[in-house]
Amino acid sequence: MATITSLVDTTTTTNQGKPGDTVQINGTGLSTTTRVNFGAAAVTPTSVTATQVTFVVPSTACSGQVSVSVTSNAGATSNALPFFVVAAPTTTGLSVTCLSAATGGAVTLFGTNFLSGTQVGVGTVGNVAATPTQPSQVTFTAPANPGQVTTVSTQPVTITTAGGTSTSGTTLVDYYLAPTITSVLPTSGTAGDQITVNGTGFVGVDTVTFTDSAAATATAVFTPVGAGQLVATVPGGLATGAGTITVHTCGGNSNAQAFTIT
């Protein structure tokens, strides 16, 4: 009688996989196998030798544990071993919406069916090895995007598990280049004055900071004008003298542009 010693999914190299995967049944006395019993389903083997039978996990397989055995042309059935059908992962969101293109950063991905995850993909930026410890989330370090040329680059985030790769485009993260200040007009002012700040990458600006001659800082009220300009109001409480202005977005801080508090 046939004896099964192991089941190996050729995609995952374990006894778990997804519909459509090829599985190797290893054992002895397998040469007369005519049928693979995959739970309640009867599957025709794709190849048969004395020590190995291969078959394809049926498309109708549901997630969970399934008993696998083989039946010979004489009607004898072998012992059964467990195989685990893994559902495809899905993604539902991220702990952040944007990252610095220069540095990347820590991100938690949320979704379902993550436990057998092996890697997280961040669009064209690259793949990151991942080992989820929960079925609904995994934390990873998104890589930097040094080749980015546009101010904002939107990338799909996916996860690959024994159940396949999640659908691309359902969960997205934006990479930002750091802004650059090219000029401020006027170059000096006092509390309450409005200053025009010109530059590039002024998308998603969250903070405009004035630093005074004593290195004290204050955030300013500002109004975006476009991707290359904003108007900021000089905040109060700063020491007079030579200082600077910086602009911050998800891409990081801009250069420090000279500005004098009068």
N, C-alpha and C positions, 0 to 999 in steps of 0.2 A: 504494500500500500504506500501511496505517496506520503511524504512527510515534508511540511513547510518549516523552514528554519528562520527565514526573515523576509520582510517586505521592504523594498527600497524604491522610493519615488526617484526617478532619474533627474528630475528638476531640482528637488530639495535635498536629495541624498539622505532622506529620513523616511519614516513610515507615515508621512503626512504630505498632502498635496491637494490639488484642485482638479475639478473636472477637466478632461483633456490631457492630463499628465500621463506619461507612460510609467508603469510600475513593474519592477522585476520581482518575481516570486522565486526565492532561492530555496533549495531543498534537495531531496533525493527521491528517486522513483517517480519523476514527473513526466516521463516520456510519453505516457499514454493519455495525458490530459487533453480533454476535449472542451471543457467548460471551466470558467472561473466564476465562483460564486461570490459576488460582491454584495454582501447583505442579501436582500431578496432578489437582486438582479442577476441574471445569467449573462455573462460576458464571454464572447469568443476570443480566445487568446490570439495575439499577433505573432507569437513564435513559441515553440516548444522544444526543449531538450530534456535530457535525463535529470539535469540539475537546475534548470531555470525555465520559467514560463514568464512571458511578458504580456501585458494587457494595457488597455487604455481606460482610465477612470471615466465612467459614463457621464454624459452631459446632464443626466437627470439626478445625479448624486446630490444629496442634501448634506449640509455641514454636520459634523459630528462623527462619532466612532462607528465604524462598519467592520463586521467580521468578514475575512477573506479566506476562502478555501478553494480547492480544485476538485473536480470530479473526472474520473477516468472514463475511457470508452466502455469499461465493464460496469460502470455505475458506482464504483467505490469513491467515497469522498474522504479527503485528507483531514488532518487537524485544521483548525482555523486560528488565524492571528489577526490582531486589530490593525486597522488602517484608519487614519483620521482625515476626513475631508474638511478642508479649511475654506471658510467663506472668504470671498474677495473683500479687501479692506475698503473703507470709505473714509473720506476726510470731511470735516465739518467746519474747521476754523483754526486760527492760530492765536497765540498769546500776544503777538505783536502784528502790526499792519505794515511796518516799514523797517528797513535796515540801512545802515551805512554801507555804501558800496566799497569803501576803503577797508572796513573791518569785518563786515558780517556781524554775527552775534548769536546769542542764545535764543532759541525759539522752542516753544512747546506746541506740538501739532495735536489736534483733537480729532477724534473720529471713532470708528468701530473696527473690530477684528484685527487689532494690531499685534497681538501677542507673538506671532511667529515672524515679526518684521525683521528684515536684514539691512535695509537701507532706506534713507529718505532722499528723494531727488528734488533739487531746486532748479527747475528749468534748465537753461543753458549754462548756469553757473557751475553745477556739478552735483555729484552724489556724496552722501555722508553715511558712513556705517552707523546703524542704530540697533539697539537691543531693548525693545519695549518691555517694561515690567508690569504694565497695565493694558487691558484690552482697548482702552478708550483714549490713551494719550502717550506721547513719547517726547522727551526733550532732547534736542540736538543742537549742535553749533553750526549755524548756516555759514558757508564760506564767503569770503570777500568776493567782490566782482571787479577785479582790477581793470578789465578791458572795457568797462562801461563808458560810453561817450555821451549818452543822453542824460538829462538831469534826473529822470525817473525811468527805471526799467522794471516792468512788472513781470514776475516770474511765477509759474505754477509750482505748487508744492505737492509731491506725491509720496506715497510709501509703498514699498515692495515687501510682500510677505509670501508665505507658502501658498496663499490663496490668489496670488497675482499682484498686479500693480493697480492702485486706486486710479480713478478717472482724472486725467489731467485737465486743469482749468476750473475745477470746482473750488479750489482753495488757492489764493494768490497772495504774494508778498511783494511789496515795492522796495526796490533798491534806490537810494538817493545819493547823488554826488553832493559833496559839501558845497555850500554857496561861496561866492567870491564877491567881495566889495571892491569896486574900481574907483569910486569917488563919493564924497559927501558934500552937499551944498546947502548952506554955507559950511565952512570948515571950523566954525566956532559958534558958540551960542550959550545962552543961559537957560535956566529952568523955565519950561513952558514954551520955548521956541520950537518951531517945527523944522525938521531937518530932512532933506531929500537924500536918500541913500540909493546909489546906483550900483549895479553889479550883474551877476549871473546866478542862476540856480535859486532864485527866491520863490521856490515852490514849497508850500507847506511850512512856511516860516512860523515857528512857535515862540521865539524869543529874540528880542533886540536888546543888547546889553551895552550900557555905557560904563566905562572904567575911568576913574579920575586920576589925578596926579599922585594920590596917596594909595593907589591900587584898590580903592573901595569900588564896589560895583552897584549898579541899580538897573532894573529892567524898565524898559520904556513902553509906553502905549504906542502902537503903530498901526498904520493902515496900508495893506498891500495895494500896489498900483498895477503890478504885473510881474512876470517872471524875472524882470530885470530892474525893478524899482519898488521902493516903499517909502512912506513918509513916517518919521518917528518924532515923538515929542520928547525933548530933553527932560529927563526926570529931575526932581529936586533932591537936595541933600548931598550933592557931590561937591568936592573941593575944587576950587578954581585951578586952572593950569592945564598943561598938556595931558591929554588922555586918549582913549580910543573908543571905537564903536565896533561891535561884532554882531553878526547875524547867525542864528542857529536854526537848522532844520534837522530832519531825521538823518541827513547825511553828515551831520556834525557841525562844528563851528567854522565860520568863515575866517579869513585873515583879519587881523586887528587893524582897522583903518584909523589914522590919526584924526583926533577931534579935540578942540580946546574948549574947556568949560570957562565961561567968562562970568 
